[in-house]
């Protein structure tokens, strides 16, 4: 009989049996949670783990501690994240100033006379303006989609420059999101939207609240931990 390993790629294996019909793997901290049907045998579970080993290896690589970022120079060639992908900055000179995503590059156009510190400040300004615009667009799409699933209707949404939070929901049902979340992968941004929408049903962090979150994001624990690990990276300029 094939034994189920106690550890895989540095992750402690925790088996959780329940009445679910299919197997699911989630990484929470340094733990690989294997959620399986009650009747699934160890041999079959070991086979699933072996089959999913490339996925586990990729996830472990994603979760490596983020190296401290050097101060941005805001010059061509630097990398900036957007929805989980990195895009190289290309600085151009011209009359139509601003930032746009084109042909796989973040193109920042500044006036020819702007040099040195002034140029850096302009590029920073244009980048934030671009991020804010994309964040509002993407988060509005996600809010519309998940509000229908959850069965709630927020009164409106906005993006803000929160220093230490990803979103908020006030008593009037207005949702506000940290625009930096648009730098994270879709699944992470989805979790933040679901989290705030669920507050329209449960304005707290009770067991009922987290149960509702799980109904719409089965891997919310992993996404919550991802944000905890990467907060400095996203808020510090990515």
Rosetta blueprint (number, residue, H / E / L):
1 X L
2 X L
3 X L
4 X L
5 X L
6 X L
7 X E
8 X E
9 X L
10 X L
11 X E
12 X E
13 X E
14 X E
15 X E
16 X E
17 X E
18 X E
19 X L
20 X L
21 X L
22 X L
23 X L
24 X E
25 X E
26 X E
27 X E
28 X E
29 X L
30 X L
31 X E
32 X E
33 X E
34 X E
35 X E
36 X E
37 X E
38 X L
39 X L
40 X L
41 X L
42 X H
43 X H
44 X H
45 X H
46 X H
47 X H
48 X H
49 X H
50 X H
51 X H
52 X L
53 X H
54 X H
55 X H
56 X H
57 X H
58 X H
59 X H
60 X H
61 X H
62 X H
63 X L
64 X L
65 X L
66 X L
67 X L
68 X L
69 X L
70 X L
71 X L
72 X L
73 X L
74 X L
75 X L
76 X L
77 X L
78 X L
79 X E
80 X E
81 X E
82 X E
83 X L
84 X L
85 X E
86 X E
87 X E
88 X E
89 X E
90 X E
91 X E
92 X E
93 X E
94 X L
95 X L
96 X L
97 X L
98 X E
99 X E
100 X E
101 X E
102 X E
103 X L
104 X L
105 X E
106 X E
107 X E
108 X E
109 X E
110 X E
111 X L
112 X L
113 X L
114 X L
115 X L
116 X H
117 X H
118 X H
119 X H
120 X H
121 X H
122 X H
123 X H
124 X H
125 X H
126 X H
127 X H
128 X H
129 X H
130 X H
131 X H
132 X H
133 X H
134 X H
135 X H
136 X H
137 X H
138 X H
139 X H
140 X H
141 X H
142 X H
143 X H
144 X H
145 X H
146 X H
147 X H
148 X H
149 X H
150 X H
151 X L
152 X L
153 X L
154 X L
155 X L
156 X E
157 X E
158 X E
159 X E
160 X E
161 X L
162 X L
163 X L
164 X L
165 X L
166 X L
167 X E
168 X E
169 X E
170 X L
171 X L
172 X L
173 X L
174 X E
175 X E
176 X E
177 X E
178 X E
179 X H
180 X H
181 X H
182 X H
183 X H
184 X L
185 X L
186 X H
187 X H
188 X H
189 X H
190 X H
191 X H
192 X H
193 X H
194 X H
195 X H
196 X H
197 X H
198 X H
199 X L
200 X L
201 X L
202 X L
203 X L
204 X L
205 X L
206 X L
207 X H
208 X H
209 X H
210 X H
211 X H
212 X H
213 X H
214 X H
215 X H
216 X H
217 X L
218 X L
219 X L
220 X H
221 X H
222 X H
223 X H
224 X H
225 X H
226 X H
227 X H
228 X H
229 X H
230 X H
231 X H
232 X H
233 X H
234 X H
235 X H
236 X L
237 X L
238 X L
